[in-house]
Amino acid sequence: MLDLMPFLLSRLGMLALLAFLLSQWRTSRHVFKTSTSRSRRLSLLVIFSVSGILMNYAGVAVSSNQTIDPLLGLAVTDDQLLIDTRLTIIVTSGLLGGPVIGGLTGLFVGFHRFLIGSLGAEAGWFVAILAGTLSGLYSRRWRLKDKYTLLQPIALVLTMVILDLGLAILLADDPAEILTITGQAVFPMLFANAVGILVFILILRTQLRFEKELFVRESARASRLLSAIRPLRKEGMTRDVASQIGTTILDETKIDRITLSSPSEVLVDIEAGEDPVYGGTPHGELNRWIEEAVPTQIEEPVTQQILSFHPLQINGEKAGILCYFPSDLFDDTIEQTTEQLVHLLARELVTYREEQLEKRSNPIQKPFLHPNYLRGIVDEIHQTADPGTPVKQQLDALLHLLTAARRIDDYPLREEIATLKAYLSLEGTRRRQNQLTHADITIDLDIETAIEESFVPPFLLTKLVDNALRHAFPKDGRHFRIEVRAFRQVNDLVLEISDNGVGMNKDIRQRLDEDQLTDTSTLFGLRRLLGAKYGTEATYTIHSRLNQGTRIAITLPLSRNDG
């Protein structure tokens, strides 16, 4: 038994190296976070199928009288038991990719194991498919409920190892001989696969923690830029505002110099560590880029800088931001960060122009009680509440909702999720007090990390969940569920809200089809809002069957809302 340990430790080193490389490879990190589209699922399947086949080749062959470390698994015979860590790969593929990816990985890796041969190869094929499918079925709960826990995946892989060995014994022509071999191999196999799945998950969790910290830093950076461009709400793009924006972008990136210009005038030209320069005429190439309004990137041979141009519109006229990067520090990450900052600025400029046009065409009377006044009162009460008490938590949620209620522009999806959670926190309390419904309702959120910075209209998901809570469920009955999903599909952001409630009756479906403008309920109002804002670029579809639930699917163009 102990003579197998050096071989298996070398395999664990291979697993650790594989897990580390996958966690560092940008493509695989993106696949692990967002595995919705077919291309990403295919990438995930290829990665784990190839890895599982490599683990087959790296197995240790054990017979009744010797242990062989074969070269690429080619020396295995039918009287030998192959000890490997393929089940670690298969279970991991199911945890990350779901039942389809896990089952197919098990199918391919198990078939390759069958082709190699050795004792129990037929049983190994069946166990491989079973392991991938079961881990895939558990993957959703593992990610959302169990928060990448360690115990259950380890228990699953150990169960599959024992089942693999047990079936091999039952199907063997000489059970006594394979039982002797299994007695030598069972502990090393359990140890290697348990440690292997542990290594994979720990490295994955470390990478996810790093991604979360990076996300927090990017969110803070976007928040600082939002603070810098807030004067646009009152002043428009003045020289002082332009200087403040340029300085903030310089501080938040590795840009050496930034120029914000219209075709006729340079609003501000700021170089790191220098005073801003105002006025002047943009040079010919910059003027041409502004007129063409196409993102451009060139390398300046004299200064050895990367010039990155991003088009804008100021008061409906063409403009642009020109960024100067040092070539030795420029990479895709810096470029993407800069694009996000510029897109955020562009959105504020468009929103400012829309606000000005609306004020001119539709003057309205200001409300007697402004939300800021109410927020101030709640904030004062919040400061006096005891920390950790339910009242404090309710006031936290109420403050968040009052803050979100002041937003008239789109905001990142992550903020809408926070608004939804705050609403659910208060609605749960109100529902218990007012007995809106006695039904047992579970709400699941499945949001792809990669699209959390995409922009959506305020309260979009919150209104739809509220509509489901109010109309989808009777006051008692079976266990009810609302699922909220958000993911990227090609160039669209897809938002889905589904429930297993009573569904829509024929009258409501007919009214939805006719869409009379006099109907102002949530479903009608949101559909008109999306139509006015996005036109035909957005879709709003409702699938509902009586007593079988309702699913609302919304697609928004990422090209217009990805900030």
DRENPAZA-315714 format. One line per field, with one value per residue (C-alpha): z negated, y negated, x negated; residue number from 1. Coordinates in pm, whole numbers. Layout:
DRENPAZA-315714
up Z,...
north Y,...
east X,...
num NUM,...
end
This chain:
DRENPAZA-315714
up 0,-101,211,415,232,415,749,636,485,825,973,711,821,1177,1059,861,1161,1388,1147,1108,1484,1537,1266,1424,1783,1867,2100,1845,1569,1792,1873,1505,1423,1723,1879,2038,2409,2621,2710,2344,2254,2539,2413,2065,2203,2406,2112,1873,2126,2228,1863,1769,2055,1936,1587,1743,1912,1588,1387,1179,1271,978,994,730,743,868,907,1241,1325,1699,1965,2064,1949,2247,2041,1872,1909,1835,1505,1360,1171,1291,1006,1126,1042,1336,1104,956,1303,1386,1060,1098,1453,1329,1043,1277,1593,1481,1558,1936,1923,1635,1801,2137,1969,1787,2115,2303,2019,1923,2284,2305,1981,2137,2444,2228,2060,1714,1448,1405,1724,1808,1461,1472,1781,1608,1286,1480,1645,1313,1130,1387,1398,1020,958,1233,1074,745,904,885,513,464,618,486,154,31,148,294,-14,-40,-230,20,330,133,14,372,522,242,298,670,600,368,622,897,698,578,931,1050,783,864,1238,1212,1328,1019,739,485,686,754,390,289,532,420,58,152,366,190,-57,197,443,179,58,406,527,202,196,570,545,238,431,726,513,293,597,753,434,411,768,704,397,605,874,607,469,822,879,560,673,1018,857,634,938,1124,817,805,1171,1110,836,1078,1350,1115,1190,1540,1385,1314,1524,1836,1988,1876,1869,1495,1523,1812,1602,1308,1530,1697,1363,1224,1524,1494,1125,1182,1476,1605,1873,1924,2088,2176,2419,2423,2740,2979,3353,3301,2958,2709,2384,2173,2226,1911,1870,1555,1301,1511,1501,1740,2071,2208,2557,2885,3203,3214,3443,3780,3691,3375,3569,3827,3555,3399,3734,3807,3449,3454,3168,3282,3146,3292,3175,3187,3302,3181,2823,2803,2670,2748,2856,2780,2905,2780,2947,2742,2797,2603,2632,2938,3114,3191,2947,2815,2553,2659,2409,2421,2272,2219,2458,2205,1961,2208,2210,2270,1907,1907,2237,2109,1789,1988,2218,1916,1771,2103,2159,1814,1905,2239,2064,1826,2116,2301,1986,1915,2266,2233,1901,2049,2342,2111,1884,2182,2327,2014,1715,1408,1062,797,527,190,-1,182,148,11,-280,-360,-324,-570,-830,-788,-805,-1139,-1282,-1135,-1319,-1655,-1606,-1791,-1566,-1474,-1557,-1308,-1312,-1207,-922,-806,-809,-607,-344,-348,-305,-6,155,96,250,550,589,669,971,1307,1518,1576,1323,1304,1267,937,794,916,741,421,463,512,196,-2,127,41,-307,-369,-179,-389,-705,-564,-435,-779,-936,-678,-579,-205,-152,-371,-94,-140,128,210,429,608,774,1045,1180,1400,1248,1586,1662,1320,1453,1743,1712,1664,1588,1213,1039,1354,1177,851,1014,1184,864,679,948,905,526,552,829,895,576,378,2,-62,129,244,209,446,608,798,1000,1119,1380,1564,1823,2146,2473,2767,2766,2545,2172,2086,1773,1678,1396,1363,1105,1053,953,1086,1428,1621,1708,2058,1987,1884,2182,2415,2259,2300,2666,2723,2493,2439,2336,2053,1874,1639,1447,1402,1699,1943,1807,1824,2179,2291,2105,2277,2615,2576,2449,2674,2961,3149,2992,2677,2651,2381,2394,2151,2140,1908,1865,1621,1294,1438,1377,1573,1726,1837,2054,2134,2368,2372,2616,2442,2696,2543,2177,2107,1894
north 0,-249,-181,-341,-672,-822,-756,-906,-1211,-1283,-1264,-1507,-1741,-1712,-1792,-2092,-2221,-2171,-2349,-2637,-2679,-2675,-2937,-3164,-3126,-3411,-3202,-2927,-3179,-3336,-2995,-2898,-3218,-3217,-2880,-2964,-2991,-2684,-2796,-2830,-2497,-2337,-2493,-2359,-2012,-2005,-2124,-1856,-1574,-1623,-1656,-1336,-1145,-1266,-1135,-799,-787,-884,-602,-349,16,260,640,912,920,584,211,50,-318,-282,-527,-707,-411,-197,95,179,537,695,847,511,249,-108,-360,-716,-1046,-1067,-1083,-1405,-1562,-1428,-1544,-1886,-1917,-1849,-2097,-2373,-2289,-2122,-1778,-1793,-1886,-1648,-1358,-1409,-1442,-1115,-956,-1052,-991,-664,-544,-619,-427,-136,-144,-134,177,315,467,307,98,159,61,-241,-371,-355,-510,-793,-891,-861,-1073,-1352,-1357,-1353,-1624,-1830,-1793,-1909,-2196,-2456,-2405,-2388,-2733,-2913,-2749,-2575,-2847,-2616,-2395,-2117,-1834,-1731,-1713,-1511,-1275,-1242,-1155,-905,-739,-709,-556,-295,-223,-189,65,247,296,409,682,790,812,982,1341,1404,1184,1318,1199,851,828,875,607,373,414,273,-6,-129,-366,-522,-575,-733,-951,-1065,-1152,-1320,-1536,-1597,-1737,-1935,-2095,-2181,-2345,-2535,-2681,-2764,-2932,-3130,-3249,-3341,-3538,-3719,-3792,-3924,-4155,-4273,-4332,-4541,-4750,-4803,-4900,-5151,-5292,-5331,-5497,-5751,-5832,-5871,-6122,-6309,-6331,-6415,-6790,-6704,-6683,-7055,-7216,-7007,-6951,-7267,-7307,-7250,-6933,-6812,-6876,-6685,-6389,-6383,-6399,-6114,-5890,-5968,-5876,-5553,-5417,-5404,-5666,-5925,-6188,-6245,-6485,-6558,-6739,-6835,-6887,-7260,-7288,-7101,-7114,-6995,-6839,-6691,-6521,-6327,-6560,-6874,-7149,-7110,-7301,-7442,-7554,-7518,-7331,-6950,-6820,-6686,-6317,-6365,-6575,-6298,-6036,-6254,-6293,-5919,-5839,-5499,-5364,-5373,-5244,-5314,-5303,-5626,-5534,-5856,-5863,-5483,-5532,-5362,-5616,-5494,-5705,-5667,-5861,-6053,-6292,-6620,-6802,-6596,-6686,-6458,-6456,-6213,-6115,-6043,-5841,-5807,-5482,-5380,-5088,-4871,-4886,-4859,-4537,-4419,-4467,-4833,-4891,-4725,-4930,-5250,-5155,-5096,-5436,-5610,-5423,-5534,-5894,-5861,-5732,-6028,-6270,-6115,-6108,-6474,-6574,-6373,-6541,-6886,-6810,-6668,-6974,-7202,-7005,-6871,-7103,-6940,-7054,-6950,-6714,-6867,-6603,-6538,-6189,-6353,-6492,-6150,-5985,-6235,-6152,-5776,-5826,-6007,-5725,-5469,-5625,-5592,-5227,-4955,-4767,-4413,-4453,-4376,-4746,-4841,-4588,-4713,-5072,-4967,-4818,-5120,-5360,-5160,-5172,-5545,-5599,-5382,-5564,-5883,-5719,-5805,-5675,-5318,-5162,-4844,-4514,-4452,-4760,-4633,-4299,-4489,-4686,-4362,-4212,-4526,-4514,-4143,-4211,-4472,-4285,-3976,-4179,-4353,-4028,-3867,-4161,-4210,-3845,-3919,-3547,-3243,-3048,-2917,-3102,-3058,-3311,-3197,-3436,-3305,-3599,-3565,-3759,-3874,-4081,-4240,-4570,-4579,-4862,-4809,-5043,-5094,-4853,-4638,-4303,-4430,-4524,-4186,-3993,-4213,-4138,-3763,-3785,-3966,-3772,-3437,-3245,-3155,-3199,-2835,-2526,-2357,-2501,-2795,-2930,-3239,-3215,-3521,-3458,-3698,-3587,-3688,-3541,-3645,-4027,-4044,-4062,-3815,-3859,-3584,-3580,-3257,-3116,-2797,-2978,-2986,-3130,-3390,-3349,-3399,-3754,-3878,-3713,-3875,-4216,-4165,-4087,-4390,-4616,-4896,-5214,-5264,-4957,-5074,-4754,-4645,-4409,-4662,-4955,-4775,-4657,-5012,-5145,-4900,-4970,-5345,-5311,-5038,-5006,-4680,-4608,-4478,-4191,-4125,-3787,-3620,-3244,-3134,-2835,-2812,-2643,-2578,-2910,-3207,-3294,-3647,-3682,-4021,-4076,-4404,-4492,-4481,-4727,-4990,-4894,-4744,-5002
east 0,-268,-472,-190,-207,-509,-340,-10,-178,-330,22,145,-130,1,355,237,42,343,576,332,289,665,714,453,569,805,1020,1080,1153,1416,1560,1578,1770,2003,2080,2415,2338,2266,1915,1820,1977,1784,1461,1529,1603,1280,1068,1191,1215,852,749,935,772,432,514,601,263,91,249,52,102,127,139,114,-266,-389,-324,-405,-427,-362,-468,-146,62,-40,-170,161,291,628,507,400,600,541,526,576,743,983,1286,1150,1151,1498,1659,1498,1631,1983,1952,1841,2033,2353,2500,2457,2088,2024,2205,2031,1691,1758,1869,1551,1306,1477,1471,1100,1049,1240,1013,700,831,738,961,1300,1278,1645,1760,1529,1707,2047,1915,1751,2082,2266,2007,2022,2401,2453,2195,2360,2703,2554,2359,2637,2688,2310,2263,2571,2657,2344,2101,1833,1819,1559,1729,1996,1770,1515,1789,1917,1579,1503,1841,1768,1425,1578,1853,1591,1390,1704,1839,1497,1501,1857,1792,1450,1398,1184,1324,1072,773,913,1023,660,546,825,720,380,520,834,669,428,717,937,652,545,894,998,686,721,1076,968,682,905,1173,928,753,1090,1210,888,935,1299,1195,936,1198,1432,1164,1089,1459,1478,1180,1335,1664,1487,1307,1635,1786,1504,1553,1926,1845,1621,1885,2173,2141,2265,2612,2610,2340,2295,1951,1771,1393,1386,1593,1374,1063,1212,1301,959,777,986,915,543,551,743,540,184,252,-25,196,559,725,1098,1197,1475,1404,1362,1201,985,1183,892,550,397,60,-23,-180,-115,146,441,435,761,858,679,760,733,460,564,557,762,1012,1046,1105,1374,1551,1534,1652,1480,1266,903,576,231,-129,-327,-682,-845,-715,-666,-316,15,278,631,922,1281,1569,1827,2115,2140,2473,2552,2225,1933,1641,1384,1128,770,561,181,51,-314,-360,-543,-247,39,243,599,698,597,775,1095,1084,1043,1330,1555,1468,1529,1858,1968,1886,2069,2379,2382,2344,2638,2849,2765,2876,3200,3271,3220,3449,3714,3701,3755,4046,4219,4186,4339,4422,4171,4304,4388,4188,3862,3707,3392,3595,3741,3401,3253,3517,3464,3087,3118,3330,3087,2793,2967,3075,2882,2634,2730,3098,3379,3476,3123,3134,3474,3353,3046,3275,3507,3213,3095,3440,3475,3133,3221,3555,3362,3201,3354,3066,2957,2723,2508,2689,2508,2684,3022,2951,2870,3195,3389,3236,3321,3679,3714,3581,3851,4122,4060,4115,4424,4563,4536,4716,4991,5035,5010,4969,4914,4744,4390,4189,3819,3638,3319,3073,2840,2637,2329,2041,1914,2226,2280,2143,2391,2644,3017,3311,3366,3606,3641,3598,3743,4076,4105,4032,4282,4541,4481,4509,4840,5011,4842,4919,5230,5233,5154,5056,4738,4390,4349,4035,3920,3599,3409,3139,2908,2654,2488,2606,2387,2424,2732,2794,3071,3284,3529,3783,3978,4219,4414,4733,5085,4996,5194,5558,5696,5815,5469,5302,5555,5494,5120,5168,5389,5179,5430,5248,5496,5360,5083,4998,4637,4608,4756,4556,4222,4282,4361,4056,3821,3980,3936,3578,3436,3681,3650,3308,3480,3727,3987,4153,4393,4453,4733,4960,5246,5138,4791,4618,4490,4154,4065,3754,3600,3305,3115,2837,2499,2359,2585,2588,2246,2072
num 1,2,3,4,5,6,7,8,9,10,11,12,13,14,15,16,17,18,19,20,21,22,23,24,25,26,27,28,29,30,31,32,33,34,35,36,37,38,39,40,41,42,43,44,45,46,47,48,49,50,51,52,53,54,55,56,57,58,59,60,61,62,63,64,65,66,67,68,69,70,71,72,73,74,75,76,77,78,79,80,81,82,83,84,85,86,87,88,89,90,91,92,93,94,95,96,97,98,99,100,101,102,103,104,105,106,107,108,109,110,111,112,113,114,115,116,117,118,119,120,121,122,123,124,125,126,127,128,129,130,131,132,133,134,135,136,137,138,139,140,141,142,143,144,145,146,147,148,149,150,151,152,153,154,155,156,157,158,159,160,161,162,163,164,165,166,167,168,169,170,171,172,173,174,175,176,177,178,179,180,181,182,183,184,185,186,187,188,189,190,191,192,193,194,195,196,197,198,199,200,201,202,203,204,205,206,207,208,209,210,211,212,213,214,215,216,217,218,219,220,221,222,223,224,225,226,227,228,229,230,231,232,233,234,235,236,237,238,239,240,241,242,243,244,245,246,247,248,249,250,251,252,253,254,255,256,257,258,259,260,261,262,263,264,265,266,267,268,269,270,271,272,273,274,275,276,277,278,279,280,281,282,283,284,285,286,287,288,289,290,291,292,293,294,295,296,297,298,299,300,301,302,303,304,305,306,307,308,309,310,311,312,313,314,315,316,317,318,319,320,321,322,323,324,325,326,327,328,329,330,331,332,333,334,335,336,337,338,339,340,341,342,343,344,345,346,347,348,349,350,351,352,353,354,355,356,357,358,359,360,361,362,363,364,365,366,367,368,369,370,371,372,373,374,375,376,377,378,379,380,381,382,383,384,385,386,387,388,389,390,391,392,393,394,395,396,397,398,399,400,401,402,403,404,405,406,407,408,409,410,411,412,413,414,415,416,417,418,419,420,421,422,423,424,425,426,427,428,429,430,431,432,433,434,435,436,437,438,439,440,441,442,443,444,445,446,447,448,449,450,451,452,453,454,455,456,457,458,459,460,461,462,463,464,465,466,467,468,469,470,471,472,473,474,475,476,477,478,479,480,481,482,483,484,485,486,487,488,489,490,491,492,493,494,495,496,497,498,499,500,501,502,503,504,505,506,507,508,509,510,511,512,513,514,515,516,517,518,519,520,521,522,523,524,525,526,527,528,529,530,531,532,533,534,535,536,537,538,539,540,541,542,543,544,545,546,547,548,549,550,551,552,553,554,555,556,557,558,559,560,561,562,563
end
